[in-house]
């Protein structure tokens, strides 16, 4: 099932996407008692928003071997973790603002996990019931501002630096899906989630034993190799098999 958050005539709602249409629901997909309505819209007539308003996005670095290699870093034996605040939330088709203090802005195609309910001290075998679904993410990074000491958040925390969407897919196998990024139609990254060093289920369990993951929170699982810079006016697309295309313009 494809859940999307959208706005039409300044009213924000959740809905279920089927083909070219979206059906409004009462409530949210994070609640078991949401209800379908008989209100339908064509997708071309609505604006899709970030499908979740997280309290925090927990991001994983160096989770593809080729990405670690391109930075000349060792394969991690435990997840490399950093956070993005909720001010990083950005919508599909919206602008990513190039900070005036940065001279290099990078895309990072990532698979995002969206939590359905609060999650604390959960074993890996129990994780599936805590996940609502998955979506595309773009972990935008001001690469020239990234300290060499490994304090990554400072280069990744600018407003709008985590576009998410275009929808949350609840029926998705995260262990084998093609993931790619494109800039102005040119493929820049291409890999498969089967190449993740730490799997999504492992990451949810691992993180839940260190912090409480809240309903709606996001875990962004890392990016493959092939990152490079963008310039103002570029169109960046993140595509994951069965999760649609997340498209934004650099403003």
C-alpha positions as CSV (number, residue, x, y, z in Angstrom):
1,X,0.0,0.0,0.0
2,X,1.3,3.4,-0.9
3,X,0.6,6.1,1.7
4,X,1.2,9.7,0.8
5,X,0.8,13.0,2.6
6,X,-0.6,15.7,0.4
7,X,-2.1,19.2,0.2
8,X,-4.9,20.6,-1.9
9,X,-6.5,24.0,-1.4
10,X,-4.3,24.4,1.7
11,X,-5.7,21.3,3.4
12,X,-3.2,18.7,4.4
13,X,-4.3,15.1,4.4
14,X,-3.0,11.5,4.1
15,X,-4.2,9.3,1.3
16,X,-3.6,6.0,-0.5
17,X,-2.2,6.1,-4.0
18,X,-3.6,3.7,-6.6
19,X,-2.5,4.3,-10.2
20,X,-2.8,8.0,-11.0
21,X,-5.2,8.8,-8.2
22,X,-5.1,9.3,-4.5
23,X,-7.9,8.5,-2.1
24,X,-8.1,10.6,1.0
25,X,-8.2,8.9,4.4
26,X,-9.4,10.1,7.8
27,X,-6.6,9.8,10.3
28,X,-3.1,8.8,9.4
29,X,-1.3,5.5,8.4
30,X,0.3,5.5,11.8
31,X,-3.1,4.7,13.4
32,X,-4.8,1.4,13.0
33,X,-8.2,3.0,12.9
34,X,-7.8,5.2,9.9
35,X,-10.7,5.2,7.5
36,X,-11.0,5.4,3.7
37,X,-13.2,8.1,2.3
38,X,-14.9,8.4,-1.1
39,X,-12.9,11.5,-1.9
40,X,-10.5,10.9,-4.8
41,X,-8.0,13.2,-6.5
42,X,-5.9,12.9,-9.6
43,X,-2.2,13.0,-8.5
44,X,-1.6,15.9,-11.0
45,X,-4.0,18.0,-9.0
46,X,-2.4,17.7,-5.6
47,X,1.0,18.5,-4.1
48,X,2.8,15.6,-2.4
49,X,4.5,16.4,0.9
50,X,7.1,14.6,2.9
51,X,5.2,11.5,3.9
52,X,6.2,11.8,7.5
53,X,6.9,14.6,10.0
54,X,9.6,12.9,12.1
55,X,10.9,13.9,15.5
56,X,14.3,12.9,14.3
57,X,16.0,11.2,11.3
58,X,18.7,8.8,12.4
59,X,21.1,8.4,9.5
60,X,23.7,5.8,8.8
61,X,27.0,6.6,7.2
62,X,29.3,4.3,5.2
63,X,26.7,1.5,4.9
64,X,27.7,0.5,1.4
65,X,31.2,-0.9,0.9
66,X,31.8,1.1,-2.3
67,X,31.0,4.4,-0.5
68,X,33.5,3.7,2.2
69,X,36.1,2.8,-0.4
70,X,35.6,6.1,-2.3
71,X,36.5,8.0,0.9
72,X,39.4,5.7,1.7
73,X,37.8,4.5,4.9
74,X,37.6,1.1,6.5
75,X,34.4,-1.0,6.4
76,X,32.7,-0.2,9.8
77,X,32.2,-3.0,12.3
78,X,29.3,-1.1,13.9
79,X,26.9,1.4,12.3
80,X,28.2,5.0,11.9
81,X,25.3,7.1,13.2
82,X,24.4,10.8,12.9
83,X,21.1,12.8,13.2
84,X,19.2,15.2,11.1
85,X,16.7,17.6,12.9
86,X,13.1,18.0,11.8
87,X,14.0,21.3,10.1
88,X,15.7,19.2,7.4
89,X,12.4,17.8,6.2
90,X,11.7,18.6,2.6
91,X,9.0,17.7,0.1
92,X,9.0,16.0,-3.3
93,X,9.4,18.5,-6.2
94,X,10.4,21.3,-3.8
95,X,13.7,23.3,-3.9
96,X,16.8,22.4,-2.0
97,X,18.3,25.7,-1.1
98,X,22.1,25.9,-1.7
99,X,23.6,27.5,1.5
100,X,25.6,30.6,0.8
101,X,28.5,29.4,3.0
102,X,29.0,26.1,1.0
103,X,30.8,25.6,-2.2
104,X,29.9,21.9,-2.8
105,X,26.5,20.4,-2.4
106,X,26.2,16.6,-2.8
107,X,23.3,14.2,-3.4
108,X,23.1,10.9,-1.5
109,X,20.5,8.4,-2.6
110,X,19.2,6.4,0.4
111,X,16.5,4.0,1.4
112,X,14.5,5.3,4.4
113,X,12.7,3.3,7.0
114,X,9.6,4.9,8.5
115,X,8.6,3.8,12.0
116,X,4.9,3.1,12.7
117,X,5.1,3.3,16.5
118,X,7.4,4.0,19.3
119,X,10.3,1.5,19.4
120,X,12.5,0.7,22.4
121,X,14.7,-2.3,23.1
122,X,13.3,-4.3,20.2
123,X,14.9,-7.6,19.1
124,X,15.7,-8.0,15.4
125,X,13.1,-10.8,15.0
126,X,10.3,-8.4,16.3
127,X,11.2,-5.4,14.1
128,X,8.8,-5.9,11.3
129,X,5.8,-4.9,13.4
130,X,7.4,-1.5,14.2
131,X,7.9,-0.5,10.6
132,X,5.2,1.2,8.6
133,X,7.1,1.1,5.4
134,X,9.9,2.6,3.3
135,X,10.5,5.6,1.0
136,X,13.2,7.3,-0.9
137,X,15.5,9.8,0.8
138,X,18.1,12.3,-0.3
139,X,20.7,12.9,2.4
140,X,21.9,16.3,1.1
141,X,25.4,17.2,2.3
142,X,27.5,20.4,2.2
143,X,30.6,18.3,1.5
144,X,33.1,21.1,1.9
145,X,31.7,21.8,5.4
146,X,32.1,18.2,6.6
147,X,34.7,18.2,9.3
148,X,37.4,15.6,8.8
149,X,37.0,14.5,12.5
150,X,33.8,12.7,11.6
151,X,31.2,15.2,13.0
152,X,29.0,14.8,10.0
153,X,25.8,16.4,11.3
154,X,27.2,19.9,10.9
155,X,27.4,19.5,7.1
156,X,24.0,17.8,6.8
157,X,21.8,19.8,9.1
158,X,20.7,22.7,6.9
159,X,17.0,23.4,6.5
160,X,15.5,21.2,3.7
161,X,18.5,18.8,3.6
162,X,16.3,15.6,3.8
163,X,13.8,15.3,1.0
164,X,11.6,12.3,1.5
165,X,8.9,10.6,-0.6
166,X,7.1,10.5,-2.8
167,X,5.2,7.9,-0.7
168,X,5.6,5.3,1.9
169,X,5.3,1.7,0.6
170,X,4.2,-0.8,3.2
171,X,4.7,-3.8,0.9
172,X,8.4,-3.6,0.1
173,X,11.3,-6.0,0.4
174,X,14.3,-3.9,1.5
175,X,16.8,-6.7,0.9
176,X,16.9,-6.5,-2.9
177,X,16.0,-3.3,-4.7
178,X,17.8,-1.2,-7.2
179,X,18.7,2.2,-5.9
180,X,20.0,5.1,-8.0
181,X,20.5,8.8,-8.3
182,X,20.3,11.0,-11.4
183,X,21.3,14.6,-11.9
184,X,19.7,16.3,-14.9
185,X,18.8,12.8,-16.2
186,X,22.4,11.4,-15.9
187,X,22.8,8.4,-13.7
188,X,25.3,9.1,-10.9
189,X,24.8,6.3,-8.4
190,X,23.5,2.8,-9.0
191,X,23.5,-0.1,-6.6
192,X,21.2,-2.5,-4.8
193,X,20.0,-2.6,-1.2
194,X,21.4,-6.2,-1.1
195,X,24.8,-4.4,-0.8
196,X,24.0,-2.8,2.5
197,X,26.5,-3.7,5.2
198,X,23.9,-3.4,8.0
199,X,20.4,-4.5,7.1
200,X,17.3,-2.4,7.9
201,X,16.0,-4.8,10.5
202,X,19.4,-4.9,12.2
203,X,19.5,-1.1,12.2
204,X,16.1,-0.7,13.8
205,X,17.0,-3.1,16.6
206,X,20.5,-1.7,17.1
207,X,19.2,1.9,17.4
208,X,16.2,1.0,19.5
209,X,18.6,-0.3,22.2
210,X,20.3,3.0,22.3
211,X,17.5,5.5,21.9
212,X,13.7,5.5,21.8
213,X,12.6,5.7,18.1
214,X,9.3,7.6,18.0
215,X,6.3,7.0,15.7
216,X,7.0,8.6,12.4
217,X,10.8,8.7,12.9
218,X,13.0,7.9,9.9
219,X,16.1,5.8,9.6
220,X,18.1,6.7,6.5
221,X,20.2,3.6,5.7
222,X,23.2,5.1,3.9
223,X,24.3,5.8,0.3
224,X,26.2,3.9,-2.4
225,X,29.3,5.1,-4.0
226,X,29.3,7.7,-6.8
227,X,28.5,10.9,-5.0
228,X,29.5,14.2,-6.5
229,X,28.6,17.9,-6.4
230,X,25.5,19.8,-7.8
231,X,24.9,23.3,-8.9
232,X,22.0,25.7,-8.7
233,X,19.3,24.8,-11.2
234,X,20.2,21.1,-11.3
235,X,17.4,18.5,-11.0
236,X,18.2,15.6,-8.7
237,X,16.2,12.4,-8.7
238,X,16.4,9.5,-6.3
239,X,14.8,6.3,-7.5
240,X,14.4,3.1,-5.7
241,X,12.7,0.1,-7.3
242,X,9.0,0.0,-6.3
243,X,9.4,3.2,-4.3
244,X,8.9,5.8,-7.1
245,X,11.1,8.8,-7.9
246,X,11.9,11.6,-5.4
247,X,12.7,14.7,-7.5
248,X,14.0,18.1,-6.3
249,X,15.6,21.2,-7.8
250,X,18.7,22.9,-6.4
251,X,17.7,26.5,-5.7
